[in-house]
């Protein structure tokens, strides 16, 4: 099991202080979103069934009763982005996403939400975002003072992340909602060689992951510090200082863009990718495997994890399914299938450019378009 040891810039004093904004010391942003972890997502099988009605029937009968082919969209429902052919031999690559508050710092939550939206573009190898819209739900449970302080901080974090990505927020929509939600729409007009269709994975490829997993476990462990009954499960593995350090590593990781990872996908001839979010590492690997043109299977044998969270997850009595690859992630890394001979160079270059590691976590073999995790070992 990999122990995350990258030299990320971590400030142990970055915890959000509501009193600095004349809010009550007990203010917690996460209280304005009841859904947590996997409860934020419609189960994957249920979602695919619900969306099946949106897949057009690709056959129709002509006047003579013969079946004729009606071409549907090549890339769309079920993948990270929709790719819509436009005039002049270009395509509109577009995605939308949203999340609930998972940390109390509103500025960082805005950055995380923006990075989460942009990751869908990056998973397609798109590095330039032409436009972003912001979609926000303001909780009806917020007091007027809380709303007027917290929401602008969320907007600022979202906007700063967009600026880091080289784009701007040109509009959006704000509604009243029982829970606070933050998301958006990201769009890019691309030539065909500027995005990577994620269905060309080949037998013999290796699988690379660009961020560690365990964000939800890190957030839970941090919140358990003040809950003696739950803290007892953790303290034999991690000190309070270690938990806080791991928490801020996870927050910084979620706020970090996958833009460099996307750019290097082109240089090292990636055959397909997806980003790791609410369905966990294995869930998204299975979705990508199912979309392949070739009969392949993904085998994952390495799990890079923040800190000592693997041990925390094992001791959680089934609360987390981190080792099984099913723990939800927010704004996770890209899972990329690369030619075996180019994967090591990809990992070395991303470390050189960003100061953050990428890992080879598995391989692609002949199979029935599925993904599985086998015995985990250190890389």
C-alpha positions in Angstrom: 0.0 0.0 0.0 1.4 3.3 -1.1 1.9 5.9 1.7 1.5 9.4 0.2 4.7 11.3 0.8 4.8 14.0 -1.8 6.1 17.3 -0.7 2.9 19.3 -1.1 2.8 22.7 0.4 0.7 22.2 3.5 -0.2 24.9 6.0 -1.5 23.4 9.2 -3.1 26.8 10.1 -5.4 27.1 7.1 -8.6 26.0 8.9 -11.4 28.4 8.2 -12.1 30.7 11.1 -15.7 32.0 10.9 -15.1 34.6 13.6 -12.7 36.4 11.3 -15.8 37.2 9.2 -18.0 38.1 12.2 -19.8 34.8 12.0 -20.6 32.6 14.9 -17.7 30.3 15.9 -19.9 27.3 15.5 -20.6 28.0 11.8 -19.9 25.0 9.6 -20.5 25.1 5.8 -20.8 21.3 5.6 -24.0 21.5 7.7 -25.8 23.0 4.7 -25.6 19.8 2.7 -27.1 16.7 4.3 -25.9 14.3 1.5 -22.3 13.1 2.0 -20.0 10.7 0.1 -21.9 8.1 -2.0 -25.3 9.5 -0.9 -24.7 12.4 -3.1 -24.9 10.2 -6.2 -27.6 8.2 -7.7 -26.3 4.6 -7.7 -24.3 3.9 -10.9 -26.6 1.1 -12.2 -29.7 3.1 -11.4 -28.3 6.1 -13.2 -27.4 4.2 -16.4 -30.9 2.8 -16.4 -32.5 6.2 -16.0 -30.4 7.7 -18.7 -31.1 4.8 -21.2 -34.2 6.7 -22.5 -31.9 9.5 -23.7 -29.9 7.1 -26.0 -31.6 7.4 -29.4 -32.6 4.3 -31.3 -30.0 4.0 -34.0 -32.2 2.2 -36.4 -35.5 3.0 -38.2 -37.6 1.5 -40.9 -38.0 3.3 -44.2 -41.2 3.3 -46.3 -40.5 -0.1 -47.6 -40.1 -1.6 -44.1 -36.3 -1.9 -44.5 -34.1 -1.0 -41.6 -32.0 2.1 -42.2 -29.2 3.5 -40.0 -29.8 6.7 -38.2 -26.5 8.0 -36.8 -26.6 9.2 -33.2 -24.0 11.3 -31.3 -20.6 9.6 -31.1 -19.8 10.8 -27.7 -22.3 11.9 -25.1 -24.3 10.4 -22.3 -22.4 8.2 -19.9 -19.0 9.7 -20.6 -17.1 12.7 -19.1 -18.1 15.1 -21.8 -20.4 15.6 -24.8 -18.6 16.1 -28.1 -20.9 17.9 -30.5 -19.8 18.4 -34.2 -20.1 22.0 -35.3 -19.6 23.8 -38.6 -16.1 24.5 -40.0 -14.7 21.1 -38.9 -14.7 21.8 -35.2 -16.5 20.3 -32.2 -18.0 21.7 -29.0 -16.7 19.7 -26.0 -18.9 20.4 -23.0 -19.6 19.2 -19.5 -21.6 20.1 -16.4 -21.1 19.0 -12.8 -21.9 20.1 -9.3 -21.1 19.1 -5.7 -22.2 19.8 -2.1 -19.9 21.5 0.4 -17.5 18.9 1.8 -15.2 21.3 3.7 -15.9 24.4 5.8 -13.6 26.8 4.0 -15.9 28.5 1.4 -13.1 29.9 -0.7 -11.4 26.5 -1.0 -14.7 24.8 -1.6 -15.2 27.2 -4.6 -11.8 26.2 -6.0 -12.6 22.5 -5.5 -16.0 22.8 -7.2 -14.4 24.6 -10.2 -11.6 22.0 -10.5 -14.2 19.3 -10.3 -16.1 20.7 -13.3 -12.9 21.3 -15.4 -11.7 17.7 -14.8 -14.2 16.3 -17.2 -12.7 18.4 -20.0 -9.2 17.4 -18.9 -10.2 13.7 -19.0 -10.8 14.2 -22.7 -7.3 15.7 -23.2 -8.8 19.2 -23.6 -6.5 21.8 -22.1 -8.2 25.1 -23.1 -11.6 26.0 -21.6 -13.2 28.7 -23.7 -16.1 29.5 -21.3 -17.4 28.6 -17.8 -20.8 29.1 -16.3 -21.4 28.9 -12.6 -24.4 27.1 -11.1 -25.1 27.7 -7.4 -27.8 26.8 -5.0 -28.0 29.0 -1.9 -29.3 27.1 1.1 -32.6 28.3 2.5 -31.2 27.4 5.9 -28.5 30.1 5.8 -29.0 33.2 7.8 -28.8 36.4 5.8 -25.4 37.4 7.3 -24.0 33.9 6.6 -25.2 34.0 3.0 -23.7 37.5 2.4 -20.3 36.4 3.7 -20.0 32.8 2.6 -21.4 32.9 -1.0 -19.1 35.6 -2.3 -16.1 33.6 -0.9 -17.3 30.5 -2.8 -17.7 32.6 -6.0 -14.2 34.0 -5.6 -12.7 30.6 -5.1 -14.5 29.3 -8.2 -13.5 32.3 -10.2 -9.8 32.1 -9.1 -9.7 28.5 -10.2 -11.1 29.4 -13.6 -8.5 32.1 -14.0 -5.8 29.5 -13.2 -7.3 27.4 -15.9 -7.0 30.3 -18.4 -10.7 31.0 -18.6 -13.4 33.3 -17.1 -16.9 33.0 -15.6 -19.2 34.6 -18.1 -22.5 33.8 -16.4 -24.5 31.1 -14.8 -27.5 30.6 -12.6 -28.2 31.0 -8.8 -31.2 29.5 -7.2 -32.7 28.9 -3.7 -32.2 25.4 -2.6 -32.6 23.4 0.7 -28.9 22.5 0.4 -26.0 24.5 -0.8 -24.7 23.3 -4.2 -21.8 24.6 -6.3 -21.1 23.6 -9.9 -20.9 24.8 -13.4 -20.6 24.2 -17.1 -17.3 24.1 -18.9 -17.1 24.4 -22.7 -14.3 24.3 -25.3 -14.4 24.5 -29.1 -11.8 22.1 -30.4 -10.3 20.7 -33.6 -10.3 16.9 -33.8 -6.7 16.6 -32.7 -7.3 18.7 -29.6 -9.3 16.1 -27.7 -8.8 12.4 -27.1 -11.7 10.0 -27.7 -11.6 7.7 -24.7 -12.4 4.4 -26.5 -9.0 3.4 -28.0 -7.5 1.5 -25.0 -5.3 -1.5 -26.2 -4.2 -4.7 -24.7 -0.7 -4.1 -23.2 -1.4 -0.5 -22.1 -0.7 0.4 -18.5 -3.0 2.4 -16.2 -1.7 5.7 -14.6 -3.4 7.7 -11.8 -2.5 11.3 -11.3 -3.7 11.9 -7.7 -3.9 9.7 -4.6 -7.3 8.4 -3.5 -8.9 8.7 0.0 -10.2 12.3 0.0 -13.5 11.3 1.7 -11.6 9.3 4.3 -9.3 12.2 5.0 -12.3 14.5 5.5 -14.0 12.1 7.8 -10.9 11.5 9.9 -10.5 15.2 10.3 -14.1 15.6 11.4 -13.7 12.7 13.9 -11.0 14.5 15.9 -13.7 16.1 18.0 -15.8 13.0 18.3 -14.2 10.8 21.0 -16.1 7.6 20.1 -15.0 7.8 16.4 -11.6 9.2 17.2 -10.7 6.0 19.0 -10.8 4.1 15.7 -8.2 6.4 14.2 -5.7 7.4 17.0 -3.9 4.0 17.0 -2.9 4.6 13.4 -2.5 8.4 13.1 -1.8 11.2 15.5 -4.0 14.3 15.5 -1.2 16.2 13.8 -0.9 13.5 11.1 -4.7 13.6 10.5 -4.7 17.4 10.1 -1.7 17.3 7.7 -3.4 14.6 5.6 -6.6 16.6 5.6 -4.9 19.6 4.1 -3.0 17.5 1.6 -6.4 16.1 0.4 -7.9 19.6 0.2 -5.0 21.0 -1.8 -5.2 17.9 -4.1 -8.9 18.4 -4.7 -8.3 22.1 -5.6 -5.4 21.3 -8.0 -6.3 21.3 -11.7 -5.6 18.2 -13.9 -4.6 20.5 -16.7 -0.9 19.5 -16.9 -2.0 15.8 -16.8 -4.3 16.5 -19.7 -1.6 18.2 -21.8 0.9 15.4 -21.3 -1.8 12.9 -22.5 -1.2 14.2 -26.0 2.6 14.1 -25.7 2.6 10.5 -24.5 -0.1 9.1 -26.8 -2.8 8.3 -24.3 -5.5 5.9 -25.5 -8.3 7.0 -23.1 -8.9 8.5 -19.7 -11.5 9.4 -17.2 -11.5 11.4 -13.9 -12.1 9.8 -10.5 -15.1 11.3 -8.7 -18.2 10.0 -7.0 -18.2 6.4 -8.1 -14.7 5.8 -6.8 -11.6 4.5 -8.6 -13.1 1.1 -9.5 -16.5 2.5 -10.5 -15.0 4.9 -13.0 -12.5 2.4 -14.3 -15.4 0.0 -15.0 -17.3 2.8 -16.9 -14.2 3.5 -19.0 -13.6 -0.2 -19.7 -17.2 -0.7 -20.8 -16.8 1.9 -23.5 -13.8 0.4 -25.3 -13.9 -0.7 -28.9 -11.5 -3.5 -28.2 -12.2 -6.5 -25.9 -10.1 -5.4 -23.0 -10.1 -5.6 -19.2 -8.5 -3.3 -16.6 -6.5 -4.9 -13.8 -5.6 -2.6 -10.9 -2.9 -3.8 -8.5 -1.7 -0.6 -6.8 -3.6 2.0 -4.8 -1.8 5.3 -4.0 -3.5 6.6 -0.8 -3.1 9.8 1.3 -1.1 9.2 4.5 -2.1 6.2 6.5 -5.7 6.3 5.4 -5.7 2.7 4.2 -5.3 1.5 7.8 -8.1 3.9 8.9 -10.4 2.6 6.2 -9.7 -1.0 7.2 -10.6 -0.2 10.8 -13.8 1.6 9.9 -16.1 -1.4 10.0 -17.2 -1.0 6.4 -17.9 2.7 6.6 -15.4 3.3 3.8 -14.7 1.0 0.8 -11.4 2.6 0.0 -9.4 -0.6 -0.4 -12.2 -2.0 -2.6 -11.9 1.1 -4.9 -15.4 2.2 -4.2 -14.8 5.1 -1.8 -16.2 8.3 -3.5 -13.7 11.0 -4.5 -14.2 14.7 -5.2 -12.1 16.3 -7.9 -9.8 13.3 -8.0 -7.0 12.5 -10.5 -7.2 11.3 -14.0 -7.1 7.6 -14.7 -5.2 7.3 -18.0 -4.4 4.3 -20.2 -1.0 4.8 -21.9 1.3 2.7 -24.0 3.6 0.7 -21.7 6.8 2.1 -23.1 5.6 5.7 -22.5 4.0 5.5 -19.0 7.2 5.9 -17.0 8.2 9.0 -18.9 4.7 10.5 -18.4 5.0 10.0 -14.6 8.5 11.5 -14.5 7.5 14.6 -16.5 4.4 15.3 -14.4 6.5 15.1 -11.3 9.1 17.5 -12.8 6.5 20.0 -13.9 4.1 20.0 -10.9 6.1 18.5 -8.0 3.3 15.9 -7.6 3.6 12.2 -8.4 1.6 10.1 -10.8 1.5 6.3 -10.3 1.3 3.3 -12.6 -1.5 1.4 -10.9 -2.4 -1.4 -13.3 -2.4 -2.9 -16.8 -4.8 -3.7 -19.6 -5.3 -7.3 -20.7 -7.7 -9.0 -23.1 -11.1 -9.4 -21.5 -14.8 -8.5 -21.5 -14.7 -4.8 -20.9 -14.6 -4.9 -17.1 -12.3 -3.7 -14.4 -11.1 -5.4 -11.2 -8.7 -4.9 -8.3 -6.4 -7.7 -7.4 -3.9 -8.0 -4.5 -2.7 -4.5 -3.7 1.1 -3.9 -3.3 3.5 -1.0 -3.1 4.6 0.6 -6.3 
